[in-house]
Amino acid sequence: MEIWDLYDVNDERTGETWERIPGNYNKIPDGRYHMVCDILVQHTDGTYLLTKRHPEKDVYPGYWEASAGGSALSGESPIDCAKRELFEETGIKADEFIFISHTRREMSHSMFYSYLVITDCPKDSIVLQEGETTEYKWVDRAGLIEYLDSDLAIKTHNDRYKEFYDKLRREE
C-alpha cells in the first residue's frame, strides 16, 4: 500500500493523505496535489539515461522517458523521494541533486520537483525495477534531442526540463 501526503496550492502539507490505487490520482480533490519527483540522469561521459516504461503502467505505458522518478511517500521530502526513486528504478545511489524546476499539473493533481544527477556509475550496472521499466539505454546529447523531438517522448516531462533542454539545443 502506498500512502501520499496531500498538499495545497502553496505546497504546504494539508494533513490529508491519499492511498494510491492505479489510476485514482485523478480523483484527488481539486486544490490538492501529491508530490512527484523526477530525475534526469547524466553520466560523467556526457550521455543520458533513457528507460522504457513497463507496458502495464497506468500512465504512458511503453513510452521511453528521460528520467527516473515517482510519487513521494507520506513524510518524504523532495530530496528523500528523489533519492529513493532513483535507486529503486535504476540502482543508482546519489547524494547531489541539481534542482531544475518545480511545476504543478492540475490534470493529475501533481506537483513536480525535477532534478539532474550526474553520475560516474558503471553504465552496465543499471538495475531495472520490476513493474516499472523494461529496458534502458544511454544516449549522447544528439540522441537525447532526437528522443525529445520524437512522438515517443513524454511531452509533459519535457516541459518540466524545458530550460535545460533548450540550453542543450543551443550547444549544438
C-alpha positions as CSV (number, residue, x, y, z in Angstrom):
1,M,0.0,0.0,0.0
2,E,1.3,3.4,-1.0
3,I,0.2,6.5,1.0
4,W,0.8,10.0,-0.3
5,D,0.6,13.3,1.6
6,L,-1.6,15.9,0.0
7,Y,-0.5,19.5,-0.4
8,D,-2.3,22.8,-1.0
9,V,-1.6,25.3,-3.7
10,N,1.2,26.8,-1.5
11,D,3.0,23.4,-1.3
12,E,2.0,23.0,2.3
13,R,1.0,19.6,3.6
14,T,-2.7,19.7,4.4
15,G,-2.6,16.8,6.9
16,E,-4.7,14.8,4.5
17,T,-3.4,11.6,2.9
18,W,-4.3,9.6,-0.2
19,E,-4.0,5.9,-0.8
20,R,-2.6,5.2,-4.3
21,I,-4.7,2.8,-6.3
22,P,-3.7,2.6,-10.0
23,G,-5.5,5.4,-11.9
24,N,-7.1,7.1,-8.9
25,Y,-4.7,10.1,-8.9
26,N,-7.4,12.0,-11.0
27,K,-9.8,11.6,-8.1
28,I,-7.7,13.7,-5.7
29,P,-9.9,16.7,-4.7
30,D,-9.4,20.0,-6.6
31,G,-6.9,22.2,-4.9
32,R,-5.0,19.2,-3.5
33,Y,-1.8,17.8,-5.0
34,H,0.6,14.9,-4.4
35,M,4.3,15.3,-4.8
36,V,6.2,13.7,-7.6
37,C,10.0,13.8,-8.2
38,D,11.8,13.0,-11.4
39,I,15.5,12.8,-12.0
40,L,17.3,13.2,-15.3
41,V,20.5,11.1,-15.2
42,Q,23.6,12.3,-16.9
43,H,26.8,10.2,-17.0
44,T,30.1,11.9,-16.5
45,D,30.9,11.0,-20.1
46,G,28.0,13.2,-21.2
47,T,25.5,10.6,-22.1
48,Y,21.9,10.4,-20.7
49,L,19.9,7.5,-19.4
50,L,16.6,6.6,-21.1
51,T,14.3,4.0,-19.6
52,K,11.3,2.3,-21.2
53,R,8.1,2.3,-19.0
54,H,6.5,-1.1,-18.4
55,P,3.6,-1.8,-20.8
56,E,1.2,-2.2,-17.9
57,K,1.9,1.3,-16.3
58,D,-1.3,3.3,-15.9
59,V,0.3,6.4,-17.3
60,Y,2.3,6.4,-20.6
61,P,2.7,2.6,-20.8
62,G,5.6,1.5,-23.1
63,Y,6.9,5.0,-23.6
64,W,10.6,5.9,-23.2
65,E,11.4,8.5,-20.7
66,A,14.5,10.6,-19.8
67,S,14.1,10.2,-16.1
68,A,13.6,8.0,-13.1
69,G,11.0,9.1,-10.6
70,G,7.7,8.7,-9.0
71,S,5.4,9.8,-6.2
72,A,6.6,10.8,-2.7
73,L,5.6,8.6,0.1
74,S,4.0,10.1,3.2
75,G,6.6,12.0,5.2
76,E,9.2,12.2,2.4
77,S,10.9,15.5,1.4
78,P,11.5,16.1,-2.3
79,I,15.2,15.0,-2.0
80,D,14.3,11.9,0.0
81,C,11.8,10.9,-2.7
82,A,14.3,11.6,-5.5
83,K,17.0,9.5,-3.8
84,R,14.6,6.6,-3.2
85,E,13.0,6.7,-6.6
86,L,16.4,6.9,-8.4
87,F,17.8,4.0,-6.5
88,E,14.6,1.9,-6.9
89,E,14.3,2.4,-10.6
90,T,18.0,2.3,-11.6
91,G,20.1,1.1,-8.8
92,I,22.0,4.4,-8.8
93,K,22.8,6.0,-5.5
94,A,23.4,9.7,-5.5
95,D,23.7,12.5,-2.9
96,E,24.0,15.5,-5.1
97,F,20.8,16.6,-6.9
98,I,20.8,19.7,-9.1
99,F,17.4,21.4,-8.9
100,I,15.9,22.0,-12.3
101,S,12.3,23.0,-11.8
102,H,9.1,22.9,-9.6
103,T,5.9,22.7,-11.6
104,R,2.3,21.8,-11.0
105,R,-0.1,19.8,-13.2
106,E,-3.7,20.3,-12.4
107,M,-5.0,17.4,-14.5
108,S,-3.1,14.9,-12.5
109,H,-3.2,16.8,-9.2
110,S,0.6,16.7,-9.1
111,M,3.4,19.0,-8.1
112,F,6.7,18.0,-9.6
113,Y,10.2,18.5,-8.3
114,S,12.6,17.9,-11.2
115,Y,16.4,17.3,-10.7
116,L,19.5,16.4,-12.6
117,V,22.0,13.9,-11.3
118,I,25.5,13.5,-12.7
119,T,26.9,10.0,-12.1
120,D,30.0,8.0,-12.8
121,C,28.3,4.6,-12.1
122,P,29.3,1.7,-14.4
123,K,26.9,2.1,-17.4
124,D,26.1,-1.6,-17.4
125,S,25.1,-1.6,-13.7
126,I,21.6,-0.2,-14.1
127,V,19.0,-2.3,-12.2
128,L,15.5,-2.0,-13.6
129,Q,12.6,-2.1,-11.2
130,E,10.2,-4.9,-11.9
131,G,6.8,-3.5,-13.0
132,E,8.2,0.0,-13.6
133,T,10.7,-0.3,-16.5
134,T,11.7,-2.9,-19.1
135,E,14.7,-1.5,-20.9
136,Y,17.3,1.1,-20.7
137,K,19.9,2.8,-22.9
138,W,22.4,5.5,-22.7
139,V,22.3,8.2,-25.5
140,D,24.6,11.1,-26.3
141,R,23.3,14.7,-26.5
142,A,22.2,14.3,-30.1
143,G,20.4,11.1,-29.2
144,L,18.6,12.8,-26.3
145,I,17.5,15.6,-28.6
146,E,16.3,13.1,-31.2
147,Y,14.3,11.4,-28.4
148,L,12.9,14.7,-27.2
149,D,11.6,15.5,-30.7
150,S,10.1,12.1,-31.3
151,D,6.4,11.0,-30.9
152,L,7.6,8.6,-28.2
153,A,8.7,11.3,-25.8
154,I,6.6,12.2,-22.8
155,K,5.8,15.9,-23.6
156,T,4.8,16.8,-20.1
157,H,8.1,15.6,-18.8
158,N,9.9,17.5,-21.5
159,D,8.1,20.7,-20.4
160,R,9.5,20.3,-16.8
161,Y,13.0,20.3,-18.2
162,K,12.4,22.9,-21.0
163,E,15.1,25.4,-19.9
164,F,17.7,22.6,-19.5
165,Y,16.8,21.1,-22.9
166,D,16.7,24.5,-24.6
167,K,20.3,25.1,-23.3
168,L,21.4,21.7,-24.7
169,R,19.9,22.5,-28.1
170,R,21.8,25.8,-28.2
171,E,25.0,23.9,-27.6
172,E,24.6,22.0,-30.9
